[in-house]
Amino acid sequence: MSWRFASNLLSFQNENSIRQAVRLQACEISFEKGVTLVEVMMSAIIILVVLLAGFGALIQGNRLIEVSRDETRVSQVLQSEIEELRSYDWATLIALNAESTYAPSSSFTDAYSARFTIKRKISTRSSLQKRVTMQVSWTDNRGTSHMREYITLISKDGLYDFYYRTI
């Protein structure tokens, strides 16, 4: 009970005026300490905006993780295919088709291998060197097409050099 309210009670002469003062004080308390509908709606909107921003960040983070996983798989597939070609002897390498498209070998990849397509192109750089271009293309879960490419030189007597390029 506030000091002002107690002093007002002492100044009233009859019982009706005391009841009226108590009612007024009760109304004052409810107006001073209550929360209006507008304040409740504003706080609900602020909470909603914060939650939506959090969910948006979570979704974007999951997309980045998916892209990173695909990029890692593709790098591993390309490296594996290049290493397999390097393990061939020269006669087997020159006997391969100049261009071919195929799926990654099932022994290397997991259930996602059906999403990837490898295109291999072998061209002659000189009588002792072959230029091998390996491209992997795939479509992610959102329907976006991607393609990565490795290029390497394979020599009859062992020059092995490659670089990675994003297209």
Residue pairs with C-beta under 8 A, 6 or more apart in sequence:
5 21
5 25
8 21
9 18
9 21
12 18
12 21
63 142
66 140
66 141
67 140
70 138
70 140
70 146
71 148
73 109
73 112
73 116
74 116
74 136
74 138
74 146
74 148
75 148
75 164
76 108
77 104
77 108
77 109
77 116
77 118
77 136
78 134
78 136
78 148
78 150
78 164
79 150
80 104
80 105
80 108
81 104
81 118
81 120
81 134
81 150
82 132
82 134
82 150
82 152
82 162
85 93
85 132
85 152
85 154
86 154
86 160
88 96
90 156
93 122
93 130
93 154
94 130
96 120
96 122
97 122
98 121
98 122
98 123
99 119
99 120
99 121
99 122
100 119
100 120
101 117
101 118
101 119
101 120
102 117
102 118
102 120
103 113
103 114
103 116
103 117
103 118
104 113
104 116
104 118
104 136
106 113
109 116
115 138
115 139
116 136
116 137
116 138
117 136
117 137
117 138
118 134
118 135
118 136
119 134
119 135
119 136
119 137
120 132
120 133
120 134
120 135
121 132
121 133
121 135
122 130
122 131
122 132
122 133
123 130
123 131
123 133
124 130
124 131
125 131
125 153
128 155
128 156
128 157
129 153
129 154
129 155
129 156
129 159
130 153
130 154
130 155
131 151
131 152
131 153
132 151
132 152
132 153
132 154
133 149
133 150
133 151
134 149
134 150
134 151
134 152
135 147
135 148
135 149
136 147
136 148
136 149
137 145
137 146
137 147
138 145
138 146
138 147
139 145
139 146
140 146
147 167
148 164
148 165
148 166
148 167
149 164
149 165
149 166
149 167
150 162
150 163
150 164
150 165
151 162
151 163
151 165
152 160
152 161
152 162
152 163
153 159
153 160
153 161
153 162
154 160
